[in-house]
Amino acid sequence: MNDHVQSEYPKLFALTIGINQYSNPCYRHLQGCVADTDAVDAFLLEELGVPEAQITSLRDSQATRHPIIKAIESFIVDHRIEENNPILIYFAGHGSEAKSPAGWFSEDSKSQLLIPYDCGEIVEGQTIHGIPDRTFGWLLKQIADSKGHNISVVLDSCCSGSGTRAIPELLVARKVNYNLELPYNLDDRLHPKHSGETGSKEIHIAPGFDNGGLKSHVLLAACGSGELARETHGRGAFTQALLDTLHGRNIQKITYSNLLHLMPALSMQNPQCEGAYKNRIIFDGKVPLHHRIIYKTSLDSRTLKICAGAAHGITAGSKFSIWRNDGSYLGNGRPLTTVVVGIINPLSSVVTSDFDETFISVNGTCFVAELIEPGKAPDLRVYIPPDPQMNVVFNSLFGMQRGPDKAIMNFILSTIENAHFSIVWENGFCIDIHDLEVNQHGLKRLPHVIPLGTDAFMMRKIFHGLAHYEYHLRRSNTMQSRRSPLRKNVSLEIYRTPPYSRTDVSISPQGTNLNDPEKGIELIQDDSWYVFKLNNQTTVDLYPALFYFDNCDLSIHSLYEPPSGQNKVDPPLKAGQSLTIGYGGGGGVPYVFNVRQSQAFEIGFLKLFLATEYLDFSNIGQDSPLEINSRSMEQFLSKRTSGQWDTILVPFVVRKRSFSSGTATDSP
């Protein structure tokens, strides 16, 4: 077997450039470019888990013209970068424009420039010029030719020609007037012999120049043509808004163009997105950003209480970072400290701290905490046959356990008799299921073949999705008190309702409850809609969350979650009352359960989470890690500490009508 373990870190490579101070006394110093660039580095390191060795950072006097060009050229020959690995180039500093020399292709006879630290200096009789879009574009084309076009360029600088707009006192524009004459042969060594007059412009350093040829990269620019990229309170408005928008989001669902729509509106500047691939997923979906949740935390008599416990999936040994407040967490500073919890309660965790009075007087007693490393995780046993074709599976399995994004469960190699899953080869990688509860309904293999040639990154994504699915499907409260478990006094009902017009609000359940307490739910596919009802026969108010776990593609769909709020959230499921989902006043929507065309039946589970205190369940849902586009379950309409918690798990089977009287096979 190949002993080489492929990298468990995202293979993203970045060049970040921030220039506050310029050697040319004619250029106004800036305030926030270095801070912005440091924040971008922090995002790459801490949010995406990119190794520091894959980030080249140039600041102020380091960012002279020659090192900038050399750093960009280095992408072309970097043997670590494989085809279509994500590449990011970020620049924060002054931009400008100048008259293009005769023979340079330009619709408006002007070239846009990035201004390096030493622009305007004279070295050995030669003037140091800005880096024109012509040069930058050709460098990007060379990178794309060598490494593919998964290149993202982010420019927080001004490159428009307007310098006459009045600038408020607290705002600084990242633009200078360029009074130098660009020589015709500038950067000739970087251009092919035949470029000259017929060469196409590959990048627009400032937006608003649609000359085409943007096939090598996607450009995110801070402002539109005729606008200024601005600083305020020591930060670039564009970069700060960009990072705030990216923070905590799943970037595997966001396209470059959609990203700008998600950003807040900026005063007097309109960020732009350009490029032939502007409608694809950020970094082409090759750098996952996992959803993060922060928890309220309080300090009392040197006991730190974090409002996250067993119901949240916290286990002994879990490591948290502690932040002063939401603002510091969403900013770009560092946490106050990190702690490891040892006492796990149903809805909270406790750690004895050594914070002294000085710490408390400076930082207070109320904080927020983020889970940065899971504690003791349950095992997930996997059988992998000793076959050379399985090397990528072995490498991915072992590599991911040592990365910054460890799986939520411990993968353990097992014999086939004791395994939860097997990964086998049959015209591709197949996942066999060793679960009697699933097998008895006829599903023994996931109906999806992972093709040969799947790389380690995608294989790790599948393993992470598999662990996430199994963990949340199987976890339950193992610390039940002597009181009757909540599940004994809460019932989940499902009813059929005929389709209504979209304007009809009189949806109501028909017939009897389809949830058999012994067998679960078995349906024959038809055009019916389905709605739910939760009955609370306890004496306490509850916060419920209902999910559908699709065992055919490992996706998890949220059917209902409690509303969120800044402070107190009213419990939706009152003591002694019911909550309707998909009809009535309870919220939610009706659902349709289908069987995929290629299958005879669908198997999944409804899982109801219950808690006596508000819990954030938004990190449970996931898309299929197997990238199956069709769904067996669809929404028909658009969606609208000492405590207890519990779960209810209901098997859910949907069969095609022609299959309902037949015999189940090994796979759908």
C-alpha positions as CSV (number, residue, x, y, z in Angstrom):
1,M,0.0,0.0,0.0
2,N,1.2,3.5,-0.7
3,D,2.3,5.0,2.6
4,H,2.1,8.5,1.4
5,V,-0.8,10.4,3.1
6,Q,-2.1,13.3,1.0
7,S,-2.4,16.7,2.6
8,E,-5.4,17.1,4.9
9,Y,-5.3,20.9,4.5
10,P,-7.1,22.9,1.8
11,K,-4.8,23.3,-1.2
12,L,-5.4,27.0,-1.6
13,F,-2.4,29.2,-2.3
14,A,-2.5,32.9,-1.7
15,L,-0.6,36.1,-2.2
16,T,-1.7,39.0,0.0
17,I,-0.4,42.5,-0.4
18,G,-1.1,45.5,1.9
19,I,0.6,48.9,1.6
20,N,-0.1,51.7,4.0
21,Q,3.2,53.6,3.7
22,Y,4.7,54.7,0.3
23,S,8.2,55.9,-0.3
24,N,7.0,58.6,-2.7
25,P,6.2,61.7,-0.7
26,C,3.6,62.6,-3.3
27,Y,1.5,59.6,-2.3
28,R,-0.8,60.0,0.7
29,H,-0.2,57.3,3.3
30,L,-3.1,55.0,4.0
31,Q,-4.4,53.6,7.3
32,G,-6.2,50.3,6.8
33,C,-4.5,48.4,4.1
34,V,-2.1,46.4,6.3
35,A,-5.0,45.7,8.8
36,D,-7.2,44.6,5.9
37,T,-4.5,42.2,4.6
38,D,-3.8,40.8,8.0
39,A,-7.6,40.2,8.3
40,V,-7.6,38.3,5.0
41,D,-4.6,36.2,6.3
42,A,-6.5,35.5,9.5
43,F,-9.6,34.4,7.5
44,L,-7.5,32.0,5.4
45,L,-5.6,30.6,8.4
46,E,-8.4,30.4,11.0
47,E,-11.6,30.0,9.0
48,L,-10.4,28.0,6.1
49,G,-7.5,26.2,7.7
50,V,-5.0,27.1,5.0
51,P,-1.4,26.4,6.1
52,E,0.8,29.5,6.7
53,A,3.4,28.0,4.2
54,Q,0.8,28.4,1.4
55,I,0.4,32.2,2.0
56,T,2.9,34.8,0.8
57,S,2.4,38.1,2.6
58,L,3.9,41.4,1.5
59,R,3.5,44.5,3.6
60,D,4.6,48.1,3.1
61,S,8.3,48.2,2.2
62,Q,8.3,44.5,1.3
63,A,5.7,45.2,-1.4
64,T,8.0,46.8,-4.0
65,R,7.4,46.3,-7.7
66,H,9.9,43.5,-8.3
67,P,8.9,41.3,-5.3
68,I,5.2,41.7,-6.2
69,I,5.8,40.5,-9.8
70,K,8.1,37.8,-8.6
71,A,5.5,36.5,-6.1
72,I,2.9,36.4,-8.8
73,E,5.2,34.6,-11.2
74,S,6.0,32.1,-8.5
75,F,2.5,30.6,-8.8
76,I,3.4,29.5,-12.3
77,V,6.3,27.3,-11.2
78,D,5.2,26.2,-7.7
79,H,5.2,22.4,-7.9
80,R,2.9,22.2,-4.9
81,I,0.0,23.7,-6.9
82,E,-1.9,21.2,-8.9
83,E,-4.2,22.0,-11.8
84,N,-7.3,24.0,-10.6
85,N,-6.1,24.3,-7.0
86,P,-7.6,27.6,-5.8
87,I,-5.2,30.6,-6.1
88,L,-6.0,33.9,-4.4
89,I,-4.3,37.3,-5.0
90,Y,-5.4,40.1,-2.7
91,F,-4.2,43.7,-3.0
92,A,-5.0,46.6,-0.7
93,G,-3.3,49.9,-1.5
94,H,-3.3,52.8,-3.9
95,G,-4.5,52.3,-7.5
96,S,-4.4,54.8,-10.3
97,E,-4.6,55.2,-14.1
98,A,-2.4,56.6,-16.7
99,K,-2.4,57.3,-20.4
100,S,-1.6,54.1,-22.4
101,P,1.5,54.3,-24.6
102,A,0.8,54.2,-28.4
103,G,0.3,50.6,-29.4
104,W,-1.1,49.4,-26.1
105,F,-4.6,48.0,-26.7
106,S,-7.1,50.1,-24.7
107,E,-10.7,51.2,-25.5
108,D,-10.3,54.5,-23.7
109,S,-6.5,55.0,-24.2
110,K,-5.9,54.5,-20.4
111,S,-4.3,51.8,-18.4
112,Q,-5.2,51.0,-14.8
113,L,-2.4,50.4,-12.3
114,L,-1.6,48.9,-8.9
115,I,0.8,51.2,-7.1
116,P,3.7,49.4,-5.4
117,Y,5.6,50.8,-2.4
118,D,8.5,52.1,-4.5
119,C,6.5,53.6,-7.4
120,G,8.2,56.7,-8.6
121,E,11.7,55.9,-7.3
122,I,14.6,56.0,-9.7
123,V,16.9,53.0,-9.5
124,E,20.0,52.8,-11.6
125,G,18.5,55.5,-13.9
126,Q,15.2,53.6,-14.4
127,T,11.9,54.9,-13.0
128,I,9.9,52.4,-11.0
129,H,6.4,52.4,-12.5
130,G,3.0,51.1,-11.3
131,I,1.9,47.6,-12.4
132,P,-0.4,48.1,-15.3
133,D,-3.4,45.9,-16.0
134,R,-1.7,44.8,-19.2
135,T,1.1,43.2,-17.2
136,F,-1.1,41.9,-14.4
137,G,-3.4,40.3,-17.0
138,W,-0.6,38.6,-18.8
139,L,0.8,37.2,-15.5
140,L,-2.7,35.8,-14.7
141,K,-3.0,34.2,-18.1
142,Q,0.4,32.5,-17.6
143,I,-0.8,31.2,-14.2
144,A,-4.0,29.9,-15.8
145,D,-2.1,28.2,-18.6
146,S,0.0,26.4,-16.0
147,K,-2.3,25.8,-13.1
148,G,-5.9,26.3,-14.4
149,H,-8.3,29.1,-14.1
150,N,-9.4,28.7,-10.5
151,I,-7.9,32.1,-9.7
152,S,-9.6,34.7,-7.5
153,V,-8.4,38.3,-7.6
154,V,-9.6,40.8,-4.9
155,L,-8.6,44.4,-5.3
156,D,-9.4,47.0,-2.6
157,S,-8.0,50.0,-4.4
158,C,-9.1,52.9,-6.6
159,C,-8.4,52.7,-10.3
160,S,-11.0,55.1,-11.7
161,G,-10.0,58.5,-13.2
162,S,-12.2,60.5,-10.9
163,G,-10.2,62.4,-8.3
164,T,-12.4,65.4,-7.9
165,R,-15.1,64.1,-5.5
166,A,-15.0,65.7,-2.1
167,I,-13.9,63.2,0.6
168,P,-15.4,63.5,4.1
169,E,-12.9,63.9,6.9
170,L,-13.2,60.3,8.2
171,L,-12.9,58.8,4.7
172,V,-9.7,58.2,2.8
173,A,-9.6,57.2,-0.9
174,R,-7.2,54.5,-2.1
175,K,-6.2,56.4,-5.2
176,V,-3.3,58.6,-6.3
177,N,-2.8,60.8,-9.4
178,Y,-0.2,59.1,-11.7
179,N,2.0,61.8,-13.3
180,L,4.5,59.4,-14.9
181,E,4.6,58.5,-18.5
182,L,4.4,54.8,-19.1
183,P,7.1,53.5,-21.6
184,Y,5.9,51.4,-24.5
185,N,8.3,48.6,-23.6
186,L,7.4,48.4,-19.9
187,D,7.5,44.7,-18.8
188,D,8.3,43.5,-22.3
189,R,10.1,40.5,-20.8
190,L,6.7,39.3,-19.4
191,H,4.9,39.5,-22.7
192,P,5.1,37.2,-25.7
193,K,6.9,38.6,-28.7
194,H,3.7,38.9,-30.7
195,S,1.6,40.7,-28.1
196,G,2.1,44.4,-28.8
197,E,-0.8,46.1,-30.6
198,T,-3.0,43.0,-31.0
199,G,-2.8,41.7,-27.5
200,S,-6.1,41.4,-25.6
201,K,-6.5,42.9,-22.2
202,E,-6.9,40.0,-19.7
203,I,-7.9,41.9,-16.6
204,H,-9.5,45.2,-15.7
205,I,-7.8,46.4,-12.5
206,A,-10.7,48.8,-12.2
207,P,-14.2,47.6,-13.0
208,G,-16.2,49.2,-15.8
209,F,-14.0,48.2,-18.8
210,D,-15.6,45.2,-20.4
211,N,-12.9,44.3,-22.9
212,G,-13.5,40.5,-22.6
213,G,-10.7,38.0,-22.1
214,L,-11.5,37.5,-18.4
215,K,-11.3,33.7,-18.7
216,S,-8.2,33.3,-16.4
217,H,-9.8,34.5,-13.2
218,V,-12.6,36.1,-11.3
219,L,-12.2,39.7,-10.2
220,L,-13.8,41.2,-7.1
221,A,-13.1,45.0,-7.1
222,A,-13.9,47.4,-4.4
223,C,-15.8,50.0,-6.5
224,G,-17.3,50.7,-9.9
225,S,-16.0,52.9,-12.6
226,G,-15.9,56.6,-11.5
227,E,-16.0,55.6,-7.8
228,L,-13.4,55.6,-5.0
229,A,-12.5,52.7,-2.8
230,R,-12.7,54.1,0.7
231,E,-11.2,53.7,4.1
232,T,-13.1,54.5,7.3
233,H,-12.0,54.2,10.9
234,G,-8.8,52.5,9.9
235,R,-10.2,49.8,7.7
236,G,-11.2,49.4,4.0
237,A,-14.9,49.5,3.8
238,F,-15.0,46.9,1.0
239,T,-12.6,44.3,2.7
240,Q,-14.3,44.6,6.0
241,A,-17.8,44.1,4.5
242,L,-16.5,41.2,2.4
243,L,-15.0,39.4,5.4
244,D,-18.0,40.0,7.6
245,T,-20.2,38.5,4.9
246,L,-17.9,35.4,4.4
247,H,-17.6,34.8,8.1
248,G,-19.3,31.7,9.2
249,R,-21.0,31.1,5.8
250,N,-20.8,27.9,3.8
251,I,-18.9,29.2,0.8
252,Q,-19.6,26.0,-1.0
253,K,-23.0,27.3,-1.7
254,I,-22.1,30.9,-2.7
255,T,-21.1,32.1,-6.1
256,Y,-18.9,35.1,-6.7
257,S,-21.7,37.2,-8.1
258,N,-24.1,36.2,-5.3
259,L,-21.4,37.1,-2.7
260,L,-21.7,40.8,-3.7
261,H,-25.5,40.6,-3.3
262,L,-25.0,39.3,0.2
263,M,-22.8,42.1,1.3
264,P,-24.2,45.2,2.9
265,A,-24.5,48.4,0.8
266,L,-21.4,50.6,1.0
267,S,-21.6,54.4,1.0
268,M,-20.6,55.9,-2.4
269,Q,-19.0,52.7,-3.8
270,N,-20.4,49.7,-5.5
271,P,-18.2,46.6,-5.5
272,Q,-18.0,44.8,-8.8
273,C,-17.6,41.1,-9.9
274,E,-16.1,40.3,-13.3
275,G,-15.0,37.3,-15.1
276,A,-16.2,34.4,-17.3
277,Y,-16.6,32.3,-14.2
278,K,-18.3,34.8,-11.9
279,N,-21.3,32.5,-11.5
280,R,-19.4,29.6,-10.2
281,I,-19.0,28.6,-6.5
282,I,-16.2,30.5,-4.6
283,F,-12.9,28.8,-5.2
284,D,-14.8,26.4,-7.4
285,G,-16.1,24.7,-4.3
286,K,-12.7,23.3,-3.3
287,V,-12.3,25.0,0.0
288,P,-15.0,24.2,2.5
289,L,-16.0,26.6,5.3
290,H,-17.9,24.9,8.0
291,H,-20.7,26.7,9.7
292,R,-19.7,27.9,13.1
293,I,-21.9,28.7,16.1
294,I,-20.9,30.8,19.2
295,Y,-22.4,30.2,22.6
296,K,-23.1,32.6,25.5
297,T,-20.6,32.2,28.3
298,S,-20.5,33.5,31.9
299,L,-17.9,33.6,34.7
300,D,-19.0,33.2,38.3
301,S,-16.7,32.5,41.2
302,R,-14.0,31.3,38.7
303,T,-16.4,28.8,37.2
304,L,-16.9,29.3,33.5
305,K,-20.2,28.2,32.2
306,I,-20.7,27.7,28.4
307,C,-24.2,27.4,27.2
308,A,-23.5,24.3,25.1
309,G,-23.8,20.8,26.5
310,A,-24.6,17.2,25.5
311,A,-27.6,18.3,23.5
312,H,-25.3,20.3,21.3
313,G,-22.9,17.4,20.8
314,I,-20.3,18.6,23.3
315,T,-18.2,15.9,24.9
316,A,-15.6,15.9,27.6
317,G,-12.3,17.4,26.3
318,S,-14.0,19.8,23.9
319,K,-11.9,22.9,23.4
320,F,-13.4,26.4,23.1
321,S,-12.0,29.8,22.3
322,I,-13.3,32.5,24.6
323,W,-14.1,36.0,23.2
324,R,-15.0,39.2,24.9
325,N,-18.2,39.6,22.9
326,D,-19.9,39.1,19.5
327,G,-18.1,42.2,18.1
328,S,-14.6,40.9,18.9
329,Y,-15.5,37.5,17.6
330,L,-16.8,38.9,14.3
331,G,-13.8,41.2,14.1
332,N,-10.3,40.2,13.4
333,G,-8.6,40.0,16.7
334,R,-7.6,37.1,18.8
335,P,-9.6,35.2,21.5
336,L,-9.0,36.1,25.2
337,T,-8.1,32.5,26.0
338,T,-8.9,28.9,25.2
339,V,-10.4,26.4,27.6
340,V,-11.1,22.6,27.7
341,V,-14.3,21.6,29.4
342,G,-14.5,18.6,31.7
343,I,-18.1,18.7,33.2
344,I,-20.8,18.2,30.6
345,N,-24.4,18.9,31.5
346,P,-27.4,18.4,29.2
347,L,-27.4,22.0,28.0
348,S,-24.2,23.5,29.4
349,S,-20.5,22.8,30.0
350,V,-18.5,23.9,32.9
351,V,-14.8,24.5,33.4
352,T,-13.0,25.7,36.5
353,S,-11.0,28.7,35.4
354,D,-7.9,30.4,36.8
355,F,-9.1,33.9,35.9
356,D,-7.9,36.4,38.5
357,E,-9.6,39.6,39.6
358,T,-7.5,41.6,37.1
359,F,-8.8,39.6,34.2
360,I,-12.4,40.0,35.4
361,S,-12.0,43.8,35.9
362,V,-10.6,44.2,32.4
363,N,-12.8,41.8,30.5
364,G,-16.0,41.5,32.6
365,T,-17.9,38.2,33.3
366,C,-19.9,37.8,30.1
367,F,-18.3,36.3,27.0
368,V,-19.0,34.2,23.9
369,A,-17.4,30.9,23.2
370,E,-16.7,29.0,19.9
371,L,-16.0,25.3,19.7
372,I,-12.6,24.9,18.0
373,E,-11.8,21.3,18.7
374,P,-14.2,18.4,19.5
375,G,-13.7,16.3,22.6
376,K,-14.0,12.5,22.8
377,A,-15.9,11.4,19.7
378,P,-17.7,8.2,19.1
379,D,-16.2,5.6,16.8
380,L,-17.4,4.9,13.3
381,R,-16.0,1.5,12.2
382,V,-15.2,1.2,8.5
383,Y,-14.0,-1.9,6.5
384,I,-11.7,-1.2,3.5
385,P,-10.4,-4.2,1.6
386,P,-6.6,-4.3,1.0
387,D,-6.8,-3.4,-2.7
388,P,-4.3,-1.0,-4.4
389,Q,-7.4,0.8,-5.9
390,M,-8.3,1.8,-2.4
391,N,-5.2,3.8,-1.7
392,V,-7.0,7.1,-2.1
393,V,-9.6,5.9,0.4
394,F,-6.9,4.9,2.9
395,N,-4.9,8.2,2.5
396,S,-8.0,10.3,2.8
397,L,-9.3,8.5,5.9
398,F,-6.0,8.8,7.8
399,G,-5.1,12.3,6.6
400,M,-8.4,13.9,7.6
401,Q,-8.0,12.8,11.2
402,R,-4.8,14.9,11.6
403,G,-6.1,18.0,9.8
404,P,-7.5,21.3,11.2
405,D,-11.0,20.0,10.4
406,K,-11.2,16.7,12.1
407,A,-14.3,14.5,11.6
408,I,-17.0,14.6,14.2
409,M,-16.5,10.8,14.7
410,N,-13.4,8.7,15.0
411,F,-12.9,6.5,11.9
412,I,-11.7,3.1,13.0
413,L,-10.6,0.4,10.5
414,S,-12.6,-2.7,11.3
415,T,-13.3,-6.2,10.1
416,I,-16.3,-6.5,7.8
417,E,-18.3,-8.3,10.6
418,N,-18.0,-5.4,13.0
419,A,-18.1,-2.5,10.5
420,H,-20.8,0.2,10.3
421,F,-19.9,0.8,6.7
422,S,-17.7,-0.8,4.0
423,I,-16.0,0.9,1.1
424,V,-15.7,-1.5,-1.8
425,W,-14.7,-1.4,-5.4
426,E,-17.3,-2.3,-8.1
427,N,-16.8,-0.1,-11.2
428,G,-16.2,2.7,-8.8
429,F,-16.1,3.2,-5.0
430,C,-19.3,1.9,-3.3
431,I,-20.5,2.4,0.3
432,D,-22.2,-0.7,1.8
433,I,-24.3,-0.2,4.9
434,H,-24.1,-2.6,7.9
435,D,-27.2,-1.5,9.8
436,L,-30.0,-4.0,10.4
437,E,-32.5,-1.2,10.9
438,V,-31.7,0.0,7.3
439,N,-31.0,-3.4,5.8
440,Q,-34.3,-4.9,6.8
441,H,-36.0,-2.4,4.4
442,G,-33.9,-3.5,1.5
443,L,-31.1,-0.9,1.4
444,K,-27.6,-2.5,1.7
445,R,-25.6,-0.2,-0.5
446,L,-25.9,3.6,-1.1
447,P,-27.3,4.1,-4.6
448,H,-24.4,6.2,-5.8
449,V,-21.0,5.1,-7.2
450,I,-18.0,7.3,-6.5
451,P,-16.0,7.4,-9.7
452,L,-12.4,6.3,-10.1
453,G,-10.3,9.4,-10.2
454,T,-12.0,11.0,-7.2
455,D,-9.3,13.0,-5.5
456,A,-8.4,13.0,-1.8
457,F,-10.2,16.3,-1.2
458,M,-13.5,15.0,-2.5
459,M,-13.1,11.7,-0.7
460,R,-12.5,13.5,2.6
461,K,-15.6,15.6,1.9
462,I,-17.6,12.3,1.6
463,F,-16.1,10.9,4.8
464,H,-16.9,14.1,6.7
465,G,-20.5,14.0,5.4
466,L,-20.8,10.4,6.4
467,A,-19.6,11.1,9.9
468,H,-21.8,14.2,10.3
469,Y,-24.8,12.1,9.1
470,E,-24.2,9.2,11.4
471,Y,-23.3,11.3,14.4
472,H,-26.5,13.4,14.4
473,L,-28.7,10.5,13.4
474,R,-27.5,8.2,16.2
475,R,-26.8,10.6,19.1
476,S,-29.3,10.8,22.0
477,N,-29.3,11.8,25.6
478,T,-27.4,9.2,27.5
479,M,-27.7,11.2,30.8
480,Q,-31.4,10.9,31.3
481,S,-32.6,11.9,34.7
482,R,-34.8,9.8,36.9
483,R,-37.7,11.8,35.5
484,S,-39.6,10.3,32.6
485,P,-37.7,11.0,29.3
486,L,-39.3,13.7,27.2
487,R,-39.8,11.3,24.3
488,K,-42.2,9.2,26.4
489,N,-44.6,12.1,26.6
490,V,-44.1,13.8,23.2
491,S,-45.6,12.3,20.0
492,L,-44.8,12.9,16.4
493,E,-47.7,12.5,13.9
494,I,-47.7,12.8,10.1
495,Y,-50.8,13.2,8.0
496,R,-51.6,13.2,4.3
497,T,-53.2,16.2,2.7
498,P,-54.2,16.6,-1.0
499,P,-52.4,19.3,-3.0
500,Y,-53.9,22.7,-2.9
501,S,-53.4,25.8,-5.0
502,R,-50.6,28.0,-3.9
503,T,-53.1,30.7,-2.9
504,D,-55.2,28.3,-0.7
505,V,-54.5,28.7,3.0
506,S,-57.0,26.1,4.2
507,I,-54.5,23.2,4.3
508,S,-55.7,20.6,6.8
509,P,-54.7,17.0,7.6
510,Q,-56.8,14.2,6.4
511,G,-57.2,10.6,7.5
512,T,-55.3,9.0,10.4
513,N,-51.8,9.4,11.7
514,L,-49.4,7.6,9.4
515,N,-46.7,7.1,12.1
516,D,-47.0,3.6,13.4
517,P,-45.3,3.4,16.9
518,E,-44.0,0.0,16.1
519,K,-43.0,0.2,12.4
520,G,-42.5,3.9,11.8
521,I,-43.7,5.4,8.5
522,E,-44.2,3.6,5.2
523,L,-45.7,5.4,2.3
524,I,-46.7,4.6,-1.3
525,Q,-45.6,7.4,-3.6
526,D,-48.4,9.6,-4.9
527,D,-49.0,13.3,-5.4
528,S,-50.0,13.9,-1.8
529,W,-48.5,16.5,0.5
530,Y,-47.6,15.7,4.0
531,V,-47.8,17.8,7.2
532,F,-46.8,17.1,10.8
533,K,-48.1,17.6,14.3
534,L,-46.2,17.5,17.6
535,N,-48.1,16.8,20.8
536,N,-46.5,17.8,24.2
537,Q,-48.0,15.9,27.1
538,T,-45.3,17.0,29.5
539,T,-45.6,19.8,32.1
540,V,-42.7,21.9,30.5
541,D,-42.5,24.1,27.5
542,L,-40.2,22.7,24.7
543,Y,-38.1,23.8,21.8
544,P,-38.4,21.2,19.0
545,A,-36.4,20.8,15.8
546,L,-37.4,18.2,13.2
547,F,-35.1,16.9,10.5
548,Y,-35.3,14.3,7.7
549,F,-32.2,12.1,7.3
550,D,-32.0,10.7,3.8
551,N,-30.2,7.4,4.0
552,C,-29.9,7.2,0.2
553,D,-27.7,10.2,-0.2
554,L,-26.7,11.2,3.3
555,S,-28.4,14.6,3.2
556,I,-30.1,16.1,6.2
557,H,-33.1,18.4,5.6
558,S,-34.5,20.8,8.2
559,L,-38.3,20.5,8.4
560,Y,-38.7,22.7,11.4
561,E,-36.5,24.7,13.7
562,P,-37.4,27.1,16.5
563,P,-37.2,30.8,15.7
564,S,-34.1,32.7,16.8
565,G,-33.9,36.0,18.6
566,Q,-31.4,38.3,20.1
567,N,-32.5,37.6,23.6
568,K,-35.4,35.4,24.9
569,V,-37.0,33.1,22.4
570,D,-40.5,31.9,23.2
571,P,-40.8,28.1,23.3
572,P,-42.9,27.0,20.3
573,L,-44.3,23.7,21.9
574,K,-46.1,24.7,25.0
575,A,-46.8,22.3,27.9
576,G,-49.9,20.3,27.3
577,Q,-50.4,21.7,23.8
578,S,-49.6,20.8,20.1
579,L,-47.5,22.4,17.4
580,T,-48.5,22.0,13.7
581,I,-45.9,22.0,10.9
582,G,-47.1,22.7,7.4
583,Y,-50.6,23.8,8.3
584,G,-52.4,25.9,10.9
585,G,-50.4,28.5,12.8
586,G,-47.3,26.5,13.7
587,G,-45.3,27.5,10.7
588,G,-43.3,25.4,8.3
589,V,-44.6,24.1,5.0
590,P,-46.1,20.9,3.5
591,Y,-43.7,18.4,2.1
592,V,-43.7,16.0,-0.8
593,F,-41.9,12.7,-0.6
594,N,-40.7,11.2,-3.8
595,V,-38.7,8.2,-5.1
596,R,-35.8,9.0,-7.4
597,Q,-36.4,7.7,-10.9
598,S,-33.5,5.3,-10.7
599,Q,-34.7,3.7,-7.5
600,A,-37.6,1.6,-6.4
601,F,-37.8,3.0,-2.9
602,E,-36.4,5.5,-0.5
603,I,-35.3,5.0,3.1
604,G,-34.7,7.7,5.7
605,F,-35.5,8.8,9.2
606,L,-37.4,11.6,10.8
607,K,-35.6,12.8,13.9
608,L,-37.1,15.1,16.4
609,F,-34.9,17.0,18.8
610,L,-36.5,18.3,22.0
611,A,-35.1,20.6,24.7
612,T,-36.4,22.7,27.6
613,E,-34.1,25.6,26.7
614,Y,-33.4,27.2,23.3
615,L,-30.8,25.4,21.2
616,D,-29.4,26.4,17.9
617,F,-29.8,23.4,15.5
618,S,-28.6,25.2,12.4
619,N,-25.4,23.2,12.2
620,I,-27.2,19.8,11.7
621,G,-28.5,20.1,8.2
622,Q,-26.3,19.2,5.2
623,D,-26.4,18.7,1.5
624,S,-25.5,15.4,0.1
625,P,-21.8,14.8,0.2
626,L,-22.3,12.4,-2.7
627,E,-23.4,15.3,-4.9
628,I,-26.7,13.7,-5.9
629,N,-28.8,16.4,-7.4
630,S,-32.3,14.9,-7.1
631,R,-34.0,14.9,-3.8
632,S,-36.4,12.4,-2.3
633,M,-38.0,15.1,-0.2
634,E,-39.0,18.6,-1.3
635,Q,-40.6,21.6,0.1
636,F,-43.7,22.5,-1.8
637,L,-43.9,26.1,-0.6
638,S,-41.3,28.6,0.7
639,K,-40.3,28.2,4.3
640,R,-41.2,30.6,6.9
641,T,-28.7,24.3,31.9
642,S,-30.3,22.3,34.2
643,G,-32.6,21.7,31.3
644,Q,-33.6,18.5,29.6
645,W,-33.2,17.3,26.1
646,D,-34.2,14.2,24.2
647,T,-34.7,12.8,20.7
648,I,-37.3,10.7,18.8
649,L,-36.2,8.7,15.8
650,V,-38.8,7.4,13.3
651,P,-37.9,5.1,10.3
652,F,-39.4,6.5,7.0
653,V,-39.8,4.4,3.9
654,V,-41.4,5.6,0.6
655,R,-42.0,3.0,-2.2
656,K,-43.1,3.3,-5.7
657,R,-46.6,1.9,-6.2
658,S,-45.4,-0.8,-8.7
659,F,-42.9,-1.9,-6.1
660,S,-45.1,-1.9,-3.0
661,S,-46.3,-5.5,-3.4
662,G,-43.0,-6.9,-4.5
663,T,-39.9,-8.1,-2.7
664,A,-37.2,-5.6,-1.6
665,T,-33.8,-6.0,-3.2
666,D,-30.3,-5.4,-2.0
667,S,-30.3,-1.9,-3.3
668,P,-32.8,0.6,-4.6
